C-alpha cells in the first residue's frame, strides 16, 4: 500500500473489509478480529490511526509483528495467514495487516468462538452462517444434521420400503439401521435429509422443504397467477406433483409422422424433470425459502435458493462440474433413477433443449438463488 492509497483509505474510513485501530488491544480481541476477517471475505486491519482519523503511528513495528504472528498461529485454529506491511506516512509508521479470505474456513479462536465480519464490526457467527462455512470447506453437509425436536416417527417407513423396492433391496425389518447408513437418521433423530426425502410432513417442520409452483398469463412475475399451489409431501411426492402441474400448463401437440401421430412436447418432459430434481437436490437447505417453479407464457423458470457450492459458476455448470451440496439426498434420488451419479444434469437439459427446439438453457446466478430458464415453444407451435 502506498502513502497515497493509505490517505484515500483513511478518507473512506471503515467498511466490511477495513478496520482502523489506534493500537492493538488484547490478544483475545486480536484473535477475534483475525478470525472474523478470515471467515469472511478477508480485509485489512490498519494500526496507528485513532478514531478521529488522526495519524498516531506505532512505536515498534517489529514488536507488533511478533505479537500478531504469535496470535495468528497460537490463538487461532487453524492458524490464520497474515501478511503485514509498514507504510510511512507523515513521519509515522502505520502497520497494515492484510488478512486474506481463509482457505481452511471456518476459523475459530482458541476459546472455541467463531466470528464473521458484518458491516464494520465483528460478531459471532449464527448457526446458519457457521453451517455454510463448514459446507464451503466440505467438512460438514447440512443434510446430515439431526433435527433434535423430532424422532423416528417423523419418518414414513412405508415410503422407505417403497424406495427399497425401486432399488430391489431387501433388508428385512431393520429400516432404522438402513436409514442411519444412508445418513438420514442418527439413531435418535431424523436428519434434514431424512425429513426431506422420507418425512411424513416435511413442510410443517422444515421451511426450506417448501415448494411453490405457479402459472402466469404473461412474461412478468407481477402478473396475476392463473394457477398457484404450495406443494406438500416428501421429495418423491413433490417431484410427481411438479410433473403433474407442468403437464397441465404446457401444451402437447401431435405431429403426423408417416401414418401415425407423434406427440411433441413444448418443452421435453425429461428436461423439465431434470431441472426440478436439480433444484430440489442441490438447493441450499440452510436458507428458509421455497424452491419456486413458474410457467410464463414464453418460458419455465426453476428457482433454487442459494448460490452453487464452492464458487461453481454458469460455465462450470454447463460443463458438468459436479459439487454435491446434499450428498445424502442426492444418493436417494440417484438410487431412484431420477438423477445421474455423474452430475451431468445441466448438460443433459441443454442438450435436450437444443435437439428439441434449438433453444438454449438460461442460467442466472445471484447471491440469493440459481435460476434455470427453459424457453417454451418449438417449430410445431
Residue frames relative to the residue before (quaternion, step in Angstrom):
aa qw qx qy qz dx dy dz
X 1.0000 0.0000 0.0000 0.0000 0.00 0.00 0.00
X 0.3271 -0.7475 0.5457 0.1908 3.57 -0.85 0.94
X 0.6585 -0.4939 0.3680 0.4324 3.63 -1.21 0.31
X 0.6518 0.5092 -0.3266 0.4575 3.62 0.97 -0.78
X 0.6405 0.5089 -0.3293 0.4715 3.59 1.01 -0.76
X 0.6416 0.5186 -0.3273 0.4608 3.57 1.02 -0.75
X 0.6217 0.5310 -0.3436 0.4619 3.61 0.97 -0.80
X 0.6629 0.5045 -0.3059 0.4610 3.56 0.95 -0.88
X 0.6427 0.5182 -0.3246 0.4616 3.58 1.01 -0.76
X 0.6316 0.5234 -0.3365 0.4624 3.58 1.02 -0.75
X 0.6401 0.5186 -0.3241 0.4650 3.59 1.01 -0.78
X 0.6931 0.4614 -0.2796 0.4782 3.60 0.94 -0.85
X 0.2322 -0.8206 0.4733 0.2206 3.55 1.28 -0.63
X 0.8110 -0.3483 0.1939 0.4281 3.53 -1.30 -0.27
X 0.0330 0.7583 -0.6500 0.0365 3.52 -1.26 0.65
X 0.7577 -0.3858 0.2288 0.4741 3.64 -1.17 -0.03
X 0.7600 0.3646 -0.2032 0.4981 3.61 1.16 -0.43
X 0.7360 0.3539 -0.2068 0.5388 3.59 1.27 0.07
X 0.0057 0.7787 -0.6266 0.0318 3.56 -0.98 0.96
X 0.1951 -0.7833 0.5823 0.0965 3.60 -0.81 1.03
X 0.0151 -0.7862 0.6177 -0.0066 3.55 -1.09 0.77
X 0.4908 -0.6273 0.5138 0.3187 3.55 -1.15 0.68
X 0.7589 -0.1234 0.1214 0.6278 3.53 1.04 -0.95
X 0.5731 -0.5844 0.4320 0.3787 3.54 -1.19 0.36
X 0.3915 -0.7131 0.5342 0.2298 3.54 -1.02 0.84
X 0.8105 -0.2237 0.1797 0.5107 3.58 -1.11 -0.64
X 0.6445 -0.5131 0.3906 0.4108 3.54 -1.26 0.32
X 0.6167 0.5456 -0.3470 0.4489 3.61 1.07 -0.68
X 0.6688 0.4890 -0.3004 0.4726 3.58 0.96 -0.84
X 0.6397 0.5136 -0.3275 0.4688 3.59 1.01 -0.76
X 0.6322 0.5235 -0.3342 0.4633 3.61 0.95 -0.82
X 0.6221 0.5410 -0.3261 0.4625 3.57 1.01 -0.82
X 0.6811 0.4894 -0.2926 0.4593 3.60 0.87 -0.94
X 0.6588 0.5094 -0.3176 0.4534 3.59 0.92 -0.86
X 0.6562 0.5022 -0.3020 0.4753 3.57 0.93 -0.92
X 0.6200 0.5767 -0.3243 0.4217 3.54 1.00 -0.91
X 0.7141 0.4346 -0.2586 0.4841 3.60 0.80 -0.99
X 0.6580 0.5225 -0.3196 0.4380 3.59 0.94 -0.85
X 0.6794 0.4783 -0.2858 0.4775 3.61 1.08 -0.68
X 0.6844 0.4337 -0.2749 0.5176 3.57 1.24 -0.37
X 0.7601 -0.3657 0.2580 0.4711 3.60 -0.90 -0.83
X 0.6048 -0.5408 0.3613 0.4596 3.56 1.24 0.28
X 0.1310 0.7989 -0.5811 0.0833 3.57 -1.28 0.08
X 0.4564 -0.6706 0.5191 0.2693 3.53 -1.32 -0.34
X 0.1820 -0.7143 0.6642 0.1243 3.52 -1.16 0.79
X 0.1237 -0.8062 0.5779 0.0252 3.56 -0.61 1.18
X 0.1284 -0.8277 0.5463 0.0049 3.56 -0.45 1.28
X 0.6881 0.4467 -0.3598 0.4444 3.54 -0.93 1.03
X 0.6400 0.4434 -0.3195 0.5401 3.58 1.31 0.35
X 0.2968 -0.7826 0.5137 0.1885 3.61 -0.64 1.02
X 0.7405 -0.4490 0.2778 0.4159 3.56 -1.33 0.16
X 0.6739 0.4608 -0.2917 0.4985 3.60 1.22 -0.39
X 0.5207 -0.6673 0.3739 0.3791 3.56 1.34 0.32
X 0.4165 0.6822 -0.4869 0.3521 3.56 1.16 0.59
X 0.4192 -0.7042 0.5213 0.2380 3.54 -1.04 0.84
X 0.0149 -0.8186 0.5736 -0.0275 3.58 -0.59 1.15
X 0.3498 -0.7818 0.4583 0.2374 3.59 1.23 -0.35
X 0.3865 -0.6661 0.5739 0.2784 3.53 -1.40 -0.06
X 0.5182 -0.6839 0.4238 0.2901 3.57 -1.00 0.84
X 0.8192 0.0631 0.0166 0.5697 3.58 0.85 -0.93
X 0.2492 -0.8070 0.5154 0.1447 3.64 0.03 1.25
X 0.6432 0.5386 -0.3403 0.4247 3.61 0.96 -0.78
X 0.6572 0.4976 -0.3082 0.4748 3.56 0.96 -0.86
X 0.6405 0.5312 -0.3195 0.4534 3.54 1.02 -0.83
X 0.6512 0.5167 -0.3149 0.4580 3.59 0.95 -0.85
X 0.6249 0.5330 -0.3377 0.4599 3.59 1.05 -0.72
X 0.6472 0.5153 -0.3128 0.4667 3.56 1.01 -0.83
X 0.6570 0.5081 -0.3094 0.4631 3.58 0.92 -0.92
X 0.6584 0.5158 -0.3110 0.4513 3.57 0.92 -0.90
X 0.6455 0.5227 -0.3172 0.4577 3.59 0.99 -0.82
X 0.6783 0.4851 -0.2919 0.4683 3.58 0.91 -0.93
X 0.6577 0.5248 -0.3167 0.4378 3.58 0.91 -0.92
X 0.7312 0.4297 -0.2380 0.4733 3.58 1.01 -0.77
X 0.8064 0.3306 -0.1359 0.4712 3.58 0.87 -0.99
X 0.7495 0.3766 -0.2151 0.5003 3.60 1.13 -0.46
X 0.6949 0.3823 -0.2632 0.5493 3.60 1.29 0.09
X 0.0553 -0.8041 0.5918 0.0086 3.57 -0.97 0.82
X 0.4369 -0.3144 -0.8001 0.2646 1.56 -1.17 2.24
X 0.6677 -0.4772 0.3468 0.4542 3.63 -1.17 0.24
X 0.3618 -0.7369 0.5385 0.1902 3.55 -1.03 0.88
X 0.4081 -0.6929 0.5416 0.2451 3.55 -1.02 0.85
X 0.0155 0.7771 -0.6283 0.0347 3.60 -0.89 0.97
X 0.1284 -0.7754 0.6157 0.0560 3.57 -0.87 1.00
X 0.1361 -0.8293 0.5374 0.0699 3.63 -0.21 1.23
X 0.0174 0.7645 -0.6436 -0.0307 3.53 -1.27 0.46
X 0.3000 -0.7389 0.5793 0.1685 3.54 -1.18 0.63
X 0.1122 -0.7787 0.6165 0.0311 3.55 -0.87 1.04
X 0.2725 -0.7538 0.5780 0.1532 3.56 -0.81 1.03
X 0.0893 0.7997 -0.5817 0.1192 3.56 -0.66 1.14
X 0.8500 -0.0900 0.0094 0.5189 3.55 -0.71 1.18
X 0.7353 -0.4416 0.2253 0.4622 3.55 0.97 0.89
X 0.6496 0.4796 -0.3148 0.4989 3.59 1.26 0.09
X 0.3671 -0.6901 0.5759 0.2395 3.54 -1.25 0.53
X 0.1086 -0.7862 0.6080 0.0191 3.55 -0.70 1.17
X 0.2598 -0.7721 0.5632 0.1385 3.56 -0.82 1.02
X 0.1022 -0.7754 0.6219 0.0382 3.58 -0.83 1.03
X 0.1409 -0.7859 0.6001 0.0483 3.56 -0.65 1.15
X 0.1572 -0.7969 0.5811 0.0508 3.57 -0.49 1.23
X 0.0422 -0.7972 0.6021 -0.0169 3.57 -0.62 1.18
X 0.2487 -0.7874 0.5412 0.1587 3.63 -0.37 1.13
X 0.6250 -0.4895 0.4380 0.4218 3.54 -1.28 0.30
X 0.4410 -0.7472 0.4335 0.2435 3.56 -0.64 1.11
X 0.3038 -0.7523 0.5550 0.1835 3.56 -1.04 0.76
X 0.6861 0.3910 -0.2930 0.5389 3.59 1.30 0.23
X 0.1991 0.8090 -0.5292 0.1607 3.58 1.06 0.66
X 0.5895 -0.1554 -0.7865 -0.0986 1.50 -2.24 1.17
X 0.3432 -0.7071 0.5858 0.1976 3.53 -1.23 0.66
X 0.0815 -0.7833 0.6141 0.0514 3.56 -1.17 0.57
X 0.5338 -0.5963 0.4862 0.3508 3.55 -1.28 0.34
X 0.6869 -0.5017 0.3298 0.4096 3.57 -1.25 0.30
X 0.6803 0.4418 -0.3054 0.4988 3.60 1.18 -0.31
X 0.6336 -0.6132 0.3011 0.3630 3.58 1.25 0.50
X 0.5284 0.6396 -0.4107 0.3782 3.61 1.17 0.36
X 0.2431 -0.7534 0.5990 0.1206 3.54 -1.10 0.86
X 0.0592 -0.8065 0.5882 -0.0049 3.57 -0.89 0.98
X 0.1004 -0.7569 0.6411 0.0775 3.54 -1.30 0.54
X 0.5053 -0.6295 0.5034 0.3081 3.54 -1.27 0.47
X 0.0136 0.7815 -0.6222 0.0446 3.57 -0.87 0.99
X 0.8018 -0.0539 -0.0093 0.5951 3.58 -0.26 1.24
X 0.7582 -0.3184 0.2619 0.5051 3.57 -0.65 -1.13
X 0.6905 0.4359 -0.2916 0.4981 3.59 1.17 0.38
X 0.4035 -0.6625 0.5685 0.2740 3.51 -1.36 0.27
X 0.0231 0.7927 -0.6084 0.0292 3.57 -1.01 0.81
X 0.6413 -0.5100 0.4008 0.4099 3.53 -1.28 0.30
X 0.4813 -0.6614 0.4919 0.2982 3.57 -1.00 0.82
X 0.4389 -0.6686 0.5305 0.2809 3.55 -1.04 0.80
X 0.6877 -0.4661 0.3470 0.4352 3.56 -1.26 0.26
X 0.6775 0.4924 -0.2987 0.4575 3.59 0.90 -0.93
X 0.6463 0.5112 -0.3216 0.4665 3.59 0.99 -0.81
X 0.6540 0.5146 -0.3151 0.4563 3.55 0.96 -0.84
X 0.6372 0.5198 -0.3266 0.4659 3.57 0.98 -0.79
X 0.6567 0.5017 -0.3195 0.4637 3.59 0.97 -0.79
X 0.6229 0.5279 -0.3456 0.4625 3.57 1.05 -0.69
X 0.6474 0.4985 -0.3171 0.4815 3.57 0.98 -0.81
X 0.6408 0.5283 -0.3269 0.4510 3.58 0.99 -0.84
X 0.6403 0.5382 -0.3296 0.4378 3.56 0.96 -0.86
X 0.7064 0.4237 -0.2580 0.5049 3.58 1.10 -0.66
X 0.3673 -0.7622 0.4493 0.2868 3.56 1.39 -0.11
X 0.4521 0.6624 -0.4753 0.3619 3.56 1.09 0.69
X 0.7754 0.1402 -0.0850 0.6098 3.57 1.29 -0.15
X 0.1650 -0.7678 0.6104 0.1033 3.57 -1.02 0.77
X 0.4998 -0.6945 0.4287 0.2899 3.54 -0.80 1.02
X 0.6469 0.5459 -0.3528 0.3988 3.61 0.98 -0.67
X 0.6636 0.4762 -0.3231 0.4779 3.62 1.24 -0.16
X 0.4805 0.6728 -0.4400 0.3504 3.59 1.24 0.16
X 0.4082 -0.7233 0.4960 0.2535 3.62 -0.78 0.97
X 0.3148 -0.7059 0.6031 0.1973 3.53 -1.27 0.56
X 0.2715 -0.8449 0.4325 0.1592 3.59 0.09 1.30
X 0.6171 0.5549 -0.3617 0.4248 3.61 1.18 -0.31
X 0.7114 0.4328 -0.2350 0.5013 3.58 1.30 -0.22
X 0.2421 -0.7472 0.5985 0.1576 3.53 -1.29 0.47
X 0.7708 -0.3583 0.2475 0.4650 3.56 -1.29 -0.09
X 0.5883 0.6037 -0.3650 0.3951 3.60 1.11 -0.61
X 0.5824 0.5867 -0.3766 0.4180 3.60 1.21 -0.36
X 0.6717 0.4597 -0.2910 0.5027 3.59 1.27 -0.29
X 0.3826 -0.7138 0.5465 0.2132 3.55 -1.09 0.81
X 0.2504 -0.8083 0.5163 0.1317 3.57 -0.15 1.27
X 0.5713 0.5647 -0.3895 0.4506 3.61 1.16 -0.42
X 0.6344 0.5122 -0.3271 0.4777 3.57 1.07 -0.75
X 0.6119 0.5352 -0.3475 0.4673 3.59 1.07 -0.69
X 0.6524 0.5167 -0.3139 0.4570 3.58 0.95 -0.88
X 0.6428 0.5093 -0.3270 0.4697 3.60 0.99 -0.79
X 0.6274 0.5310 -0.3280 0.4657 3.56 1.05 -0.77
X 0.6392 0.5283 -0.3229 0.4561 3.59 1.02 -0.78
X 0.6093 0.5464 -0.3537 0.4528 3.56 1.08 -0.67
X 0.6296 0.5248 -0.3314 0.4673 3.58 1.05 -0.73
X 0.7073 0.4332 -0.2478 0.5008 3.57 1.09 -0.76
X 0.3368 -0.7605 0.4781 0.2821 3.56 1.37 -0.18
X 0.4272 0.6605 -0.4859 0.3809 3.53 0.94 1.04
X 0.0778 -0.7765 0.6235 0.0473 3.55 -1.16 0.58
X 0.0598 0.8133 -0.5736 0.0769 3.56 -0.28 1.26
X 0.6030 -0.6012 0.3585 0.3827 3.55 1.12 0.62
X 0.7620 -0.3806 0.2813 0.4420 3.52 -1.11 -0.73
X 0.5486 0.6460 -0.3916 0.3584 3.60 1.22 -0.02
X 0.0580 0.8420 -0.5317 0.0702 3.58 0.73 1.07
X 0.6105 0.5467 -0.3826 0.4266 3.66 0.93 -0.63
X 0.6396 0.5149 -0.3361 0.4614 3.59 0.97 -0.78
X 0.6465 0.5182 -0.3127 0.4645 3.55 1.01 -0.84
X 0.6472 0.5175 -0.3186 0.4602 3.58 0.93 -0.87
X 0.6376 0.5181 -0.3263 0.4676 3.55 1.04 -0.74
X 0.6472 0.5122 -0.3162 0.4677 3.58 0.99 -0.80
X 0.6734 0.4870 -0.2802 0.4805 3.57 1.12 -0.65
X 0.4790 -0.6750 0.4383 0.3504 3.62 1.23 -0.20
X 0.5447 0.6322 -0.3828 0.3965 3.59 1.23 0.43
X 0.7574 0.1807 -0.0908 0.6208 3.58 1.35 -0.04
X 0.2760 -0.8000 0.5108 0.1512 3.60 -0.83 0.94
X 0.6707 -0.4700 0.2916 0.4942 3.56 1.29 0.19
X 0.7655 0.2156 -0.1338 0.5912 3.57 1.27 -0.41
X 0.8137 0.1412 -0.0231 0.5634 3.56 0.87 -1.02
X 0.4736 -0.6256 0.5203 0.3370 3.58 -1.13 0.55
X 0.4191 -0.6846 0.5314 0.2708 3.56 -1.18 0.52
X 0.7048 -0.4039 0.3477 0.4682 3.54 -1.33 0.03
X 0.6714 0.5006 -0.2965 0.4590 3.56 0.91 -0.92
X 0.6336 0.5442 -0.3297 0.4401 3.56 1.00 -0.79
X 0.6719 0.4877 -0.2914 0.4752 3.57 0.95 -0.90
X 0.6474 0.5199 -0.3246 0.4531 3.59 0.97 -0.83
X 0.7554 0.4181 -0.2211 0.4536 3.58 0.80 -1.02
X 0.8404 0.1246 -0.0135 0.5273 3.59 0.83 -0.98
X 0.3546 0.7658 -0.4819 0.2359 3.63 1.16 0.28
X 0.5177 -0.6356 0.4760 0.3186 3.56 -1.13 0.67
X 0.7927 -0.0319 0.0428 0.6072 3.57 1.04 -0.74
X 0.1183 -0.8606 0.4895 0.0764 3.60 0.57 1.13
X 0.6750 0.5322 -0.3119 0.4049 3.59 0.89 -0.90
X 0.6254 0.5500 -0.3403 0.4366 3.60 1.18 -0.46
X 0.7854 0.3217 -0.1528 0.5063 3.59 1.11 -0.61
X 0.7749 0.2272 -0.1183 0.5779 3.59 1.21 -0.36
X 0.3301 -0.7959 0.4750 0.1790 3.54 -0.15 1.33
X 0.6688 0.5213 -0.3063 0.4326 3.57 1.04 -0.72
X 0.5853 0.5583 -0.3887 0.4412 3.62 1.24 0.04
X 0.4784 0.6895 -0.4284 0.3349 3.59 1.27 -0.01
X 0.0870 -0.7705 0.6310 0.0244 3.54 -1.18 0.75
X 0.1092 -0.7802 0.6151 0.0309 3.55 -0.93 0.98
X 0.0554 -0.7704 0.6343 0.0340 3.56 -0.98 0.89
X 0.0428 0.8136 -0.5770 0.0571 3.55 -1.02 0.76
X 0.1980 -0.7475 0.6210 0.1278 3.55 -1.22 0.60
X 0.1180 -0.8031 0.5840 0.0133 3.55 -0.91 1.01
X 0.5270 -0.6773 0.4127 0.3051 3.61 -1.04 0.69
X 0.7781 0.3199 -0.1549 0.5180 3.59 1.15 -0.58
X 0.6723 -0.5056 0.3783 0.3863 3.53 -1.23 -0.60
X 0.6828 0.4562 -0.2804 0.4969 3.59 1.29 -0.01
X 0.5533 -0.6355 0.4353 0.3170 3.54 -1.10 0.77
X 0.6093 0.5866 -0.3547 0.3985 3.60 1.13 -0.49
X 0.5110 0.6506 -0.4259 0.3664 3.59 1.22 -0.30
X 0.5769 -0.5703 0.4459 0.3784 3.56 -1.23 0.45
X 0.4847 -0.6668 0.4835 0.2944 3.56 -1.04 0.78
X 0.3808 -0.6687 0.5910 0.2419 3.53 -1.12 0.76
X 0.7698 -0.0588 0.0778 0.6308 3.54 1.11 -0.81
X 0.0564 0.7895 -0.6079 0.0629 3.56 -1.01 0.81
X 0.0136 0.8096 -0.5854 0.0399 3.57 -0.91 0.88
X 0.2611 -0.6857 0.6519 0.1914 3.54 -1.25 0.64
X 0.2623 -0.8078 0.5111 0.1321 3.54 -0.38 1.24
X 0.1231 -0.7829 0.6070 0.0594 3.56 -1.14 0.67
X 0.5497 0.6092 -0.4592 0.3402 3.53 -1.22 0.54
X 0.6406 -0.5031 0.3903 0.4292 3.55 -1.28 -0.01
X 0.7679 -0.4046 0.2338 0.4382 3.55 -1.29 0.19
X 0.6981 0.4700 -0.2869 0.4576 3.58 0.86 -0.91
X 0.6220 0.5164 -0.3379 0.4820 3.60 1.09 -0.64
X 0.6307 0.5350 -0.3267 0.4575 3.57 1.02 -0.81
X 0.6481 0.5215 -0.3228 0.4515 3.60 0.90 -0.90
X 0.6572 0.5043 -0.3086 0.4674 3.60 0.96 -0.86
X 0.6637 0.5023 -0.3107 0.4589 3.61 0.98 -0.81
X 0.6132 0.5365 -0.3446 0.4663 3.58 1.06 -0.72
X 0.6561 0.5151 -0.3123 0.4546 3.58 0.91 -0.89
X 0.6423 0.5194 -0.3191 0.4646 3.58 0.97 -0.84
X 0.6631 0.5107 -0.3041 0.4551 3.59 0.91 -0.92
X 0.6840 0.4802 -0.2950 0.4631 3.59 0.88 -0.89
X 0.6146 0.5318 -0.3515 0.4647 3.61 1.01 -0.68
X 0.6547 0.5370 -0.3090 0.4332 3.56 1.02 -0.83
X 0.8059 0.3284 -0.1412 0.4720 3.58 0.91 -0.91
X 0.6656 0.4115 -0.3256 0.5306 3.59 1.23 0.18
X 0.4752 -0.7114 0.4526 0.2516 3.53 -1.00 0.86
X 0.0862 -0.7371 0.6658 0.0775 3.50 -1.29 0.57
X 0.0617 -0.8008 0.5956 0.0109 3.59 -0.68 1.08
X 0.4106 -0.7042 0.5293 0.2354 3.51 -1.32 0.21
X 0.1778 -0.7605 0.6207 0.0683 3.49 -0.99 1.00
X 0.3621 -0.7172 0.5436 0.2429 3.59 -0.95 0.81
X 0.0094 -0.7800 0.6239 -0.0480 3.52 -0.63 1.20
X 0.7887 -0.0156 -0.0395 0.6133 3.59 -0.25 1.26
X 0.7684 -0.3074 0.2490 0.5030 3.56 -0.68 -1.10
X 0.7018 0.4643 -0.2472 0.4804 3.57 1.28 -0.18
X 0.4411 -0.6642 0.5217 0.3034 3.62 -1.06 0.68
X 0.1454 -0.7834 0.6006 0.0669 3.57 -1.06 0.77
X 0.4517 -0.6928 0.4948 0.2666 3.57 -0.86 0.98
X 0.0297 -0.7798 0.6251 0.0186 3.56 -1.04 0.79
X 0.2672 -0.7931 0.5329 0.1250 3.54 -0.48 1.24
X 0.5678 -0.5992 0.4469 0.3447 3.54 -1.17 0.62
X 0.7372 0.0198 -0.0188 0.6752 3.56 1.15 -0.77
X 0.5282 -0.6364 0.4327 0.3589 3.63 -0.80 0.84
X 0.4906 -0.6796 0.4606 0.2921 3.56 -0.78 1.03
X 0.6177 0.5543 -0.3497 0.4347 3.58 1.03 -0.71
X 0.6469 0.5079 -0.3177 0.4719 3.61 1.04 -0.73
X 0.6472 0.5144 -0.3152 0.4660 3.57 1.00 -0.83
X 0.6562 0.5047 -0.3162 0.4633 3.57 0.92 -0.91
X 0.6485 0.5247 -0.3172 0.4510 3.58 0.93 -0.89
X 0.6603 0.5086 -0.3067 0.4597 3.60 0.96 -0.87
X 0.6654 0.4984 -0.3031 0.4658 3.58 0.95 -0.86
X 0.6585 0.4983 -0.3081 0.4724 3.58 0.92 -0.90
X 0.6192 0.5515 -0.3346 0.4477 3.58 0.98 -0.84
X 0.6708 0.5000 -0.2979 0.4596 3.59 0.94 -0.90
X 0.6940 0.4859 -0.2810 0.4509 3.58 0.91 -0.89
X 0.7148 0.4680 -0.2550 0.4528 3.55 0.98 -0.86
X 0.8002 0.3366 -0.1442 0.4750 3.57 0.91 -0.93
X 0.4178 0.7068 -0.4803 0.3084 3.60 1.20 0.12
X 0.4963 -0.6184 0.5140 0.3272 3.55 -1.32 0.32
X 0.2291 -0.8180 0.5169 0.1062 3.58 -0.29 1.28
X 0.5384 0.5872 -0.4320 0.4227 3.60 1.21 0.11
X 0.6366 0.4987 -0.3217 0.4925 3.59 1.27 -0.29
X 0.3109 -0.7942 0.4919 0.1749 3.62 -0.55 1.10
X 0.4897 0.6230 -0.4733 0.3847 3.58 0.50 1.17
X 0.5327 -0.6679 0.4163 0.3111 3.60 -1.10 0.57
X 0.4800 -0.5277 0.5885 0.3806 3.50 -1.41 0.17
X 0.0980 -0.8060 0.5831 0.0278 3.58 -0.88 0.93
X 0.0751 -0.7811 0.6198 0.0049 3.55 -0.93 0.99
X 0.0449 -0.8217 0.5670 -0.0368 3.55 -0.57 1.20
X 0.2187 -0.7404 0.6241 0.1205 3.54 -1.04 0.92
X 0.0950 -0.7820 0.6157 0.0177 3.58 -0.50 1.24
X 0.6843 -0.4902 0.3369 0.4218 3.58 -1.26 0.16
X 0.7903 0.3012 -0.1521 0.5115 3.60 1.13 -0.57
X 0.8095 0.1279 -0.0368 0.5718 3.63 1.22 -0.14
X 0.2768 -0.6785 0.6357 0.2427 3.51 -1.41 0.06
X 0.1335 -0.7819 0.6053 0.0663 3.56 -0.92 0.94
X 0.1236 -0.7587 0.6372 0.0554 3.55 -1.00 0.94
X 0.0832 -0.8360 0.5420 -0.0227 3.56 -0.37 1.30
X 0.0816 -0.8124 0.5768 -0.0246 3.53 -0.62 1.23
X 0.4417 -0.7224 0.4589 0.2693 3.65 -0.65 1.03
X 0.7804 0.3443 -0.2713 0.4460 3.54 -1.10 0.82
X 0.5179 -0.6119 0.5015 0.3253 3.53 -1.27 0.51
X 0.5866 -0.5206 0.4446 0.4326 3.62 -1.19 0.23
X 0.5409 -0.6428 0.4251 0.3370 3.62 -1.04 0.64
X 0.8615 0.1947 -0.1187 0.4536 3.53 -1.37 0.43
X 0.6512 -0.5789 0.3088 0.3815 3.58 0.94 0.98
X 0.2766 0.7430 -0.5511 0.2603 3.60 1.08 0.63
X 0.1587 -0.7980 0.5758 0.0802 3.60 -0.83 0.97
X 0.7567 -0.3936 0.2584 0.4536 3.58 -1.33 0.01
X 0.6493 0.5180 -0.3265 0.4511 3.59 0.94 -0.83
X 0.6507 0.5059 -0.3147 0.4707 3.57 1.00 -0.83
X 0.6309 0.5288 -0.3358 0.4578 3.59 1.02 -0.76
X 0.6618 0.5007 -0.3073 0.4656 3.58 0.94 -0.87
X 0.6866 0.4890 -0.2749 0.4624 3.57 1.09 -0.74
X 0.5673 -0.6371 0.3698 0.3681 3.59 1.27 -0.06
X 0.3201 0.7300 -0.5364 0.2772 3.59 1.18 0.41
X 0.1032 -0.8321 0.5444 -0.0253 3.55 -0.68 1.12
X 0.0982 0.7678 -0.6234 0.1101 3.57 -0.52 1.24
X 0.2327 -0.8150 0.5086 0.1511 3.64 -0.03 1.21
X 0.2929 -0.7545 0.5645 0.1624 3.56 -0.82 1.02
X 0.7865 0.1667 -0.0621 0.5915 3.57 1.07 -0.79
X 0.1181 -0.8668 0.4774 0.0821 3.60 0.48 1.17
X 0.6435 0.5270 -0.3410 0.4381 3.61 1.06 -0.62
X 0.6286 0.4924 -0.3236 0.5076 3.59 1.06 -0.70
X 0.6550 0.5385 -0.3043 0.4340 3.54 0.91 -0.98
X 0.6465 0.5366 -0.3250 0.4342 3.59 0.96 -0.83
X 0.6648 0.4946 -0.3154 0.4627 3.60 0.96 -0.81
X 0.6506 0.5050 -0.3176 0.4699 3.58 1.00 -0.79
X 0.6456 0.5062 -0.3171 0.4758 3.58 1.01 -0.79
X 0.6360 0.5340 -0.3275 0.4507 3.59 1.03 -0.80
X 0.6845 0.4517 -0.2722 0.5034 3.57 1.16 -0.64
X 0.4417 -0.7294 0.4126 0.3205 3.57 1.38 0.17
X 0.4417 0.6656 -0.4741 0.3702 3.54 1.04 0.85
X 0.7630 0.1416 -0.1231 0.6186 3.58 1.30 0.01
X 0.4414 -0.6780 0.5157 0.2819 3.54 -1.19 0.52
X 0.4940 -0.6627 0.4769 0.2989 3.57 -1.09 0.67
X 0.6051 0.5837 -0.3570 0.4070 3.57 1.23 -0.30
X 0.4289 -0.7262 0.4518 0.2908 3.60 1.23 -0.17
X 0.4443 0.7147 -0.4338 0.3219 3.57 1.13 0.65
X 0.2633 0.8249 -0.4766 0.1521 3.59 1.22 0.33
X 0.6863 0.4761 -0.2957 0.4636 3.60 0.81 -0.97
X 0.6421 0.5135 -0.3242 0.4679 3.58 0.97 -0.82
X 0.6506 0.5146 -0.3178 0.4593 3.59 1.02 -0.79
X 0.6230 0.5259 -0.3418 0.4673 3.60 0.98 -0.79
X 0.6546 0.5195 -0.3105 0.4529 3.58 0.90 -0.94
X 0.6713 0.5007 -0.3012 0.4559 3.57 0.91 -0.91
X 0.6524 0.5222 -0.3145 0.4503 3.59 0.93 -0.88
X 0.6599 0.4984 -0.3118 0.4679 3.59 0.97 -0.81
X 0.6506 0.5129 -0.3242 0.4567 3.59 0.94 -0.84
X 0.6860 0.4831 -0.2905 0.4601 3.58 0.88 -0.92
X 0.6956 0.5040 -0.2715 0.4341 3.55 1.02 -0.81
X 0.8498 0.0038 0.0729 0.5220 3.57 0.75 -1.03
X 0.4408 -0.7017 0.4415 0.3441 3.58 1.32 0.11
X 0.4497 0.6562 -0.4645 0.3892 3.56 1.15 0.69
X 0.3850 -0.7230 0.5321 0.2144 3.56 -1.22 0.58
X 0.4636 -0.6440 0.5343 0.2912 3.54 -1.16 0.67
X 0.2563 -0.7553 0.5836 0.1525 3.56 -0.93 0.90
X 0.0692 -0.7775 0.6245 0.0277 3.57 -1.03 0.83
X 0.0137 -0.7912 0.6105 -0.0339 3.58 -0.69 1.11
X 0.0738 -0.8109 0.5805 -0.0100 3.57 -0.70 1.12
X 0.0564 0.7611 -0.6445 0.0458 3.57 -0.95 0.94
X 0.6957 -0.4389 0.3343 0.4600 3.57 -1.27 -0.02
X 0.7074 0.4913 -0.2603 0.4364 3.57 1.11 -0.68
X 0.8342 -0.0458 0.1099 0.5384 3.59 0.94 -0.79
X 0.3097 -0.6621 0.6347 0.2508 3.48 -1.48 0.11
X 0.1105 -0.7959 0.5943 0.0333 3.57 -0.85 1.00
X 0.1572 -0.7421 0.6456 0.0879 3.54 -0.92 1.00
X 0.1388 -0.7966 0.5872 0.0358 3.57 -0.79 1.07
X 0.0724 -0.7984 0.5977 -0.0100 3.57 -0.58 1.23
X 0.3385 -0.7684 0.5011 0.2094 3.65 -0.38 1.16
X 0.3861 -0.7062 0.5493 0.2247 3.54 -1.12 0.74
X 0.7519 0.4507 -0.2940 0.3810 3.53 -1.30 0.36
X 0.0216 0.7529 -0.6577 -0.0069 3.51 -1.35 0.43
X 0.7678 -0.3940 0.2350 0.4473 3.54 -1.24 0.01
X 0.6365 0.5546 -0.3310 0.4215 3.58 1.19 -0.42
X 0.7106 0.4583 -0.2534 0.4699 3.60 1.20 -0.40
